[in-house]
Amino acid sequence: MNGRTSSPLLWLAILGAVLYALWRWGPLQPGPAAGPDPASSSAAPRLVTPRGDLAADEQATIELFERSRDSVVFISTRQQVQDFWTRNVFSVPRGTGSGFIWDEHGHVVTNFHVIEGASEAIVRLADGRDYRAALVGASPAHDIAVLRIGVGFKRPPPVPIGESANLRVGQKVFAIGNPFGLDWTLTTGIISALDRSLPTERGSVDHLIQTDAAINPGNSGGPLLDSSGRLIGINTAIYSPSGASAGIGFAVPVDTVNRVVPQLIRTGRYIRPALGIEVDEALNQRLQSIYGVEGVFVLRAAPGSAAEKAGLRGASMSRDGSFVPGDVIVAVEGRRVDSVGRLLGRLDDFKVGDTVKLAVVRDGQEREVAVTLQPGA
């Protein structure tokens, strides 16, 4: 023997076992092979067991969805591409997302990243009507965009507006959107955390609501609602290695939305309140590690800026060429800041013309400086 099984008798035994098994059991077939079923003559659908009334929380959720559904829209985008060989331009599908009706004038709010790079967007209402949308304005820093559609009749109702300043962890929330193109899907959960920051290619989005309500691709731009059916945020992102819901989703808070959207409708862009200082995130991190101060190092106060008028000092160079730090901003109106992104987020709670109190460290001592915010670049 050379280690391989080659006996003809063994192969015949295996074949015999297979044939016997097929004859003995065979495929399961309907019919009288196993003998008549004595209950077959009385076979009928089973009686339905009454369930009773829906639980109060179930009924409340159903009513919330039915009230809110018509205010949510499905957004599909297309992008123009050029054939390399023929130079012909084609319009191809780009992506889908969600949005919601903002007012009686046909304005639709969604995420900026839903329409970014698109050449056209189609908005589908809950009753199946499709409208080509026009871009009114966008704020990439907040991941918010406003579209407009011309609804001539049977205008869908705007979603009721809530507030996010008084939200609490553990509060129940509801998300309506179009995940994976599955239109008008409802998911529920709670607020898991507040005031989160999420880094993006354009910097960071601040003051985000964290929720465990299932948010998937296609939910972006849809509303996050409280138990009264009021808008408390725009579903904007998920944290997941697989790209699907892993129980960590984020929403732009409605207080930010209610501040940014009206300005986008009026002017087409959002002007951020600013101090008029020069800062740099990467350099700021190195300076923090060198000087042991957690804050934002003012590199320069622009001439004629609000910062210069308030007396803020920028960094300088000594005669021997060494770096001399200027003011370090450590808090805005009593709220600590430890990065450039956090400072911008704190300032964004105010509007141009507001006077804010900054806590700054100068020459090792903390002091207060009042600055009247100016329009940002």
C-alpha positions as CSV (number, residue, x, y, z in Angstrom):
1,M,0.0,0.0,0.0
2,N,1.3,3.5,-0.8
3,G,-0.9,5.3,1.8
4,R,-3.9,5.9,-0.5
5,T,-7.2,3.9,-0.3
6,S,-7.7,2.2,-3.6
7,S,-9.5,-1.1,-2.8
8,P,-12.4,-1.8,-5.2
9,L,-14.3,-3.6,-2.4
10,L,-14.2,-0.4,-0.3
11,W,-15.6,1.7,-3.1
12,L,-18.4,-0.9,-3.6
13,A,-19.2,-0.8,0.1
14,I,-19.5,3.0,0.0
15,L,-21.7,2.9,-3.1
16,G,-24.0,0.3,-1.6
17,A,-24.4,2.4,1.6
18,V,-25.4,5.5,-0.5
19,L,-27.9,3.5,-2.5
20,Y,-29.5,2.0,0.6
21,A,-29.8,5.4,2.2
22,L,-31.5,6.8,-0.9
23,W,-33.9,3.9,-1.0
24,R,-34.6,3.9,2.8
25,W,-35.2,7.6,3.4
26,G,-35.2,9.3,0.0
27,P,-36.3,12.9,-0.3
28,L,-39.1,14.2,1.9
29,Q,-42.3,14.3,-0.3
30,P,-45.8,15.2,0.4
31,G,-48.4,12.4,0.0
32,P,-49.5,9.2,1.7
33,A,-46.1,7.6,1.9
34,A,-46.2,7.8,5.7
35,G,-49.9,6.8,5.8
36,P,-53.0,8.9,6.0
37,D,-53.1,11.8,8.5
38,P,-56.2,11.3,10.6
39,A,-56.5,15.1,11.1
40,S,-56.3,15.9,7.4
41,S,-60.1,16.1,6.9
42,S,-60.4,18.8,9.6
43,A,-57.3,20.9,8.6
44,A,-58.1,24.6,8.7
45,P,-56.5,28.0,9.5
46,R,-56.0,28.4,13.2
47,L,-58.0,30.9,15.2
48,V,-56.4,34.2,15.8
49,T,-55.8,35.0,19.4
50,P,-57.0,38.6,20.3
51,R,-54.1,40.8,21.3
52,G,-56.0,43.5,23.1
53,D,-55.1,47.2,23.0
54,L,-51.7,48.5,22.0
55,A,-49.5,49.5,24.9
56,A,-49.5,53.3,25.5
57,D,-45.9,53.7,24.4
58,E,-46.5,51.7,21.2
59,Q,-49.5,53.9,20.4
60,A,-47.5,57.1,21.1
61,T,-44.7,55.9,18.7
62,I,-47.2,55.0,16.0
63,E,-48.9,58.4,16.2
64,L,-45.5,60.2,16.2
65,F,-44.5,58.5,13.0
66,E,-47.8,59.1,11.3
67,R,-47.7,62.8,12.2
68,S,-44.1,63.3,11.1
69,R,-43.8,61.1,8.0
70,D,-45.1,63.7,5.6
71,S,-42.5,66.2,6.7
72,V,-39.6,63.9,5.8
73,V,-38.3,63.6,2.2
74,F,-36.1,61.3,0.2
75,I,-33.2,62.9,-1.7
76,S,-31.4,61.4,-4.6
77,T,-28.5,63.1,-6.3
78,R,-26.9,62.8,-9.7
79,Q,-23.5,63.9,-11.0
80,Q,-22.2,64.9,-14.4
81,V,-19.3,62.9,-15.8
82,Q,-17.5,63.1,-19.1
83,D,-16.6,60.1,-21.2
84,F,-12.8,60.0,-21.7
85,W,-13.0,58.9,-25.3
86,T,-16.0,60.7,-26.7
87,R,-16.0,63.8,-24.5
88,N,-19.8,63.3,-24.1
89,V,-21.2,64.4,-20.7
90,F,-23.5,62.0,-18.9
91,S,-25.6,62.4,-15.7
92,V,-25.1,59.4,-13.4
93,P,-26.6,58.5,-10.0
94,R,-24.4,59.7,-7.2
95,G,-26.2,58.9,-3.9
96,T,-29.2,59.2,-1.7
97,G,-30.1,60.8,1.6
98,S,-32.9,62.3,3.7
99,G,-34.2,65.7,4.5
100,F,-37.1,67.4,6.0
101,I,-39.5,70.3,5.2
102,W,-38.4,73.5,7.0
103,D,-41.2,76.0,6.2
104,E,-44.2,76.8,4.0
105,H,-42.0,78.2,1.2
106,G,-40.7,74.8,0.0
107,H,-37.3,75.0,1.8
108,V,-35.8,71.5,2.6
109,V,-33.0,71.1,5.1
110,T,-30.4,68.2,4.7
111,N,-26.7,67.6,5.3
112,F,-24.2,69.3,3.1
113,H,-22.4,66.0,2.5
114,V,-25.7,64.6,1.0
115,I,-25.5,67.1,-1.9
116,E,-21.8,67.8,-2.0
117,G,-20.4,67.4,-5.5
118,A,-23.8,66.7,-7.1
119,S,-25.0,68.5,-10.2
120,E,-28.7,67.9,-9.5
121,A,-30.9,66.7,-6.7
122,I,-34.4,65.2,-6.8
123,V,-36.7,65.5,-3.7
124,R,-39.4,62.9,-3.3
125,L,-42.3,63.6,-1.0
126,A,-44.1,61.0,1.1
127,D,-47.0,60.9,-1.3
128,G,-44.6,60.0,-4.2
129,R,-44.3,63.3,-5.9
130,D,-40.8,64.2,-7.3
131,Y,-39.4,67.7,-7.6
132,R,-36.1,69.0,-8.9
133,A,-34.4,71.0,-6.1
134,A,-32.4,74.2,-6.3
135,L,-29.5,74.8,-3.8
136,V,-30.3,77.9,-1.6
137,G,-27.2,77.8,0.5
138,A,-24.8,75.6,2.5
139,S,-22.6,75.7,5.6
140,P,-19.9,72.9,5.2
141,A,-18.6,73.8,8.7
142,H,-22.0,72.7,10.2
143,D,-22.7,70.0,7.5
144,I,-26.0,71.8,6.7
145,A,-27.5,72.6,3.3
146,V,-30.8,74.2,2.3
147,L,-32.7,73.2,-0.9
148,R,-35.9,74.6,-2.3
149,I,-38.6,72.9,-4.3
150,G,-41.7,74.3,-6.0
151,V,-44.7,72.6,-4.4
152,G,-47.8,74.2,-5.9
153,F,-50.4,72.3,-4.0
154,K,-50.8,69.9,-1.1
155,R,-47.7,71.3,0.6
156,P,-46.3,69.0,3.2
157,P,-46.2,70.4,6.7
158,P,-43.0,71.7,8.2
159,V,-41.5,69.6,11.0
160,P,-42.1,71.2,14.4
161,I,-39.0,72.8,15.9
162,G,-37.8,72.0,19.4
163,E,-34.7,73.0,21.3
164,S,-31.4,71.2,22.2
165,A,-30.0,73.3,25.0
166,N,-32.1,71.4,27.6
167,L,-31.7,67.9,26.3
168,R,-30.7,65.2,28.8
169,V,-28.8,62.0,28.4
170,G,-31.3,59.1,28.5
171,Q,-34.0,61.0,26.8
172,K,-35.9,59.0,24.2
173,V,-35.4,60.0,20.5
174,F,-36.8,58.9,17.1
175,A,-35.0,59.0,13.7
176,I,-36.9,59.0,10.4
177,G,-35.0,58.6,7.1
178,N,-34.2,56.5,4.2
179,P,-31.3,54.1,5.2
180,F,-29.9,52.1,2.2
181,G,-32.7,53.6,0.1
182,L,-35.4,51.9,2.3
183,D,-37.7,54.9,2.4
184,W,-39.4,56.4,5.5
185,T,-37.9,54.1,8.1
186,L,-38.4,54.8,11.8
187,T,-35.8,53.8,14.4
188,T,-35.8,54.6,18.1
189,G,-33.2,55.0,20.9
190,I,-32.0,57.4,23.5
191,I,-29.6,60.3,23.8
192,S,-26.3,58.6,24.7
193,A,-24.2,61.8,25.2
194,L,-24.1,65.5,24.4
195,D,-21.7,68.1,23.1
196,R,-19.6,65.7,21.1
197,S,-17.1,66.8,18.4
198,L,-16.5,64.9,15.2
199,P,-13.5,65.6,13.0
200,T,-14.2,66.0,9.3
201,E,-12.2,66.9,6.2
202,R,-13.2,70.6,6.8
203,G,-12.2,70.7,10.5
204,S,-14.7,69.5,13.0
205,V,-18.4,69.6,13.7
206,D,-19.1,70.5,17.3
207,H,-22.0,70.3,19.9
208,L,-23.2,67.0,18.3
209,I,-25.9,64.8,19.9
210,Q,-24.8,61.2,20.3
211,T,-27.6,58.6,20.1
212,D,-27.9,54.8,19.9
213,A,-30.9,55.1,17.5
214,A,-30.0,53.1,14.4
215,I,-28.5,55.5,11.8
216,N,-27.2,54.1,8.6
217,P,-26.1,55.4,5.2
218,G,-29.2,57.2,3.7
219,N,-30.3,58.5,7.1
220,S,-28.1,61.5,6.7
221,G,-30.0,64.7,6.6
222,G,-33.1,63.2,8.3
223,P,-34.7,64.5,11.5
224,L,-34.0,63.4,15.0
225,L,-37.2,63.9,17.0
226,D,-38.1,64.0,20.7
227,S,-41.1,62.2,22.1
228,S,-43.3,65.2,21.2
229,G,-42.4,64.9,17.5
230,R,-40.3,68.1,17.6
231,L,-37.0,68.4,15.7
232,I,-34.0,68.3,18.0
233,G,-31.3,67.5,15.5
234,I,-30.2,66.5,12.0
235,N,-28.8,62.9,11.7
236,T,-25.4,63.5,10.2
237,A,-23.0,60.6,10.8
238,I,-22.3,57.2,12.3
239,Y,-19.2,55.8,14.0
240,S,-18.7,52.3,12.6
241,P,-15.7,50.4,11.1
242,S,-18.2,48.6,8.8
243,G,-20.1,51.7,7.7
244,A,-23.4,50.4,9.2
245,S,-25.1,51.2,12.5
246,A,-23.1,50.1,15.5
247,G,-25.1,52.0,18.1
248,I,-23.2,55.2,17.8
249,G,-24.8,58.0,15.7
250,F,-24.5,61.7,15.7
251,A,-26.9,64.6,15.0
252,V,-26.4,68.3,14.6
253,P,-28.4,70.0,17.4
254,V,-31.5,72.0,16.5
255,D,-30.2,75.1,18.2
256,T,-27.4,75.2,15.7
257,V,-29.8,74.4,12.8
258,N,-32.2,77.2,13.9
259,R,-29.3,79.7,13.9
260,V,-27.7,78.6,10.6
261,V,-30.6,77.8,8.3
262,P,-32.3,81.3,8.4
263,Q,-29.0,82.9,7.5
264,L,-28.6,80.4,4.6
265,I,-32.0,81.2,3.3
266,R,-31.4,85.0,3.6
267,T,-27.8,85.2,2.2
268,G,-26.9,81.7,0.8
269,R,-24.0,81.4,3.2
270,Y,-23.3,81.4,6.9
271,I,-20.9,84.0,8.4
272,R,-19.3,82.7,11.5
273,P,-18.6,85.0,14.5
274,A,-14.9,85.5,14.9
275,L,-12.3,87.2,17.2
276,G,-9.9,88.3,14.4
277,I,-7.0,86.1,15.6
278,E,-4.6,83.8,13.8
279,V,-4.4,80.2,15.2
280,D,-3.1,76.9,14.0
281,E,-4.4,73.5,15.3
282,A,-1.2,71.5,14.7
283,L,1.1,74.2,16.1
284,N,-1.3,74.7,19.0
285,Q,-0.9,71.0,20.0
286,R,2.9,71.3,20.1
287,L,2.8,74.6,22.1
288,Q,0.5,72.9,24.6
289,S,3.0,70.1,25.2
290,I,5.9,72.6,25.5
291,Y,4.3,75.1,27.8
292,G,1.9,72.8,29.6
293,V,-1.2,75.1,29.1
294,E,-4.4,73.6,27.7
295,G,-5.9,76.3,25.6
296,V,-5.6,78.1,22.3
297,F,-2.4,80.1,21.7
298,V,-3.0,83.4,20.0
299,L,-0.4,83.6,17.2
300,R,-1.5,87.1,16.0
301,A,-4.2,89.6,16.5
302,A,-5.1,91.0,13.1
303,P,-4.7,94.8,12.9
304,G,-8.0,96.6,13.4
305,S,-9.7,93.4,14.5
306,A,-12.0,92.8,17.4
307,A,-9.1,91.0,19.2
308,E,-6.7,93.9,18.8
309,K,-9.3,96.4,20.0
310,A,-9.9,94.2,23.1
311,G,-6.2,94.1,23.8
312,L,-5.5,90.5,23.0
313,R,-1.8,89.8,22.5
314,G,-0.2,87.6,19.9
315,A,3.0,85.6,20.1
316,S,6.4,87.3,19.3
317,M,10.0,86.5,18.8
318,S,12.7,87.6,21.3
319,R,16.0,89.1,20.2
320,D,17.7,85.8,20.4
321,G,15.1,84.3,18.0
322,S,13.2,82.3,20.6
323,F,9.4,82.0,20.6
324,V,7.5,84.1,23.1
325,P,3.9,83.1,23.7
326,G,1.2,85.7,23.8
327,D,-2.3,85.2,25.3
328,V,-3.7,81.7,25.6
329,I,-7.5,81.5,25.5
330,V,-8.6,78.9,28.0
331,A,-12.4,79.6,28.3
332,V,-15.3,81.3,26.6
333,E,-18.0,82.6,28.9
334,G,-16.8,80.1,31.6
335,R,-16.7,77.1,29.2
336,R,-13.2,75.6,28.8
337,V,-11.5,75.3,25.4
338,D,-8.6,73.0,24.8
339,S,-8.3,73.1,21.0
340,V,-8.9,75.4,18.0
341,G,-11.9,73.4,17.0
342,R,-13.4,73.7,20.5
343,L,-12.8,77.5,20.5
344,L,-14.6,77.8,17.1
345,G,-17.5,75.7,18.4
346,R,-17.8,77.8,21.6
347,L,-17.9,81.1,19.5
348,D,-20.5,79.6,17.2
349,D,-22.9,79.7,20.1
350,F,-23.0,83.5,19.6
351,K,-23.7,85.8,16.7
352,V,-21.7,88.7,15.2
353,G,-22.0,91.7,17.4
354,D,-22.3,89.8,20.7
355,T,-19.7,90.6,23.4
356,V,-18.2,87.5,25.0
357,K,-15.9,87.2,28.0
358,L,-12.7,85.2,27.4
359,A,-10.5,83.7,30.1
360,V,-6.9,84.1,28.9
361,V,-3.5,83.2,30.4
362,R,-1.0,86.0,30.1
363,D,2.5,85.8,31.7
364,G,1.3,82.8,33.8
365,Q,-1.7,84.7,35.2
366,E,-5.3,84.2,34.2
367,R,-7.4,87.2,33.4
368,E,-10.7,88.2,31.7
369,V,-10.9,89.9,28.3
370,A,-14.2,91.1,26.8
371,V,-14.4,90.9,22.9
372,T,-17.2,92.0,20.6
373,L,-17.4,89.4,17.9
374,Q,-16.8,90.3,14.3
375,P,-17.8,88.6,11.0
376,G,-15.5,85.7,10.2
377,A,-13.8,85.1,6.8
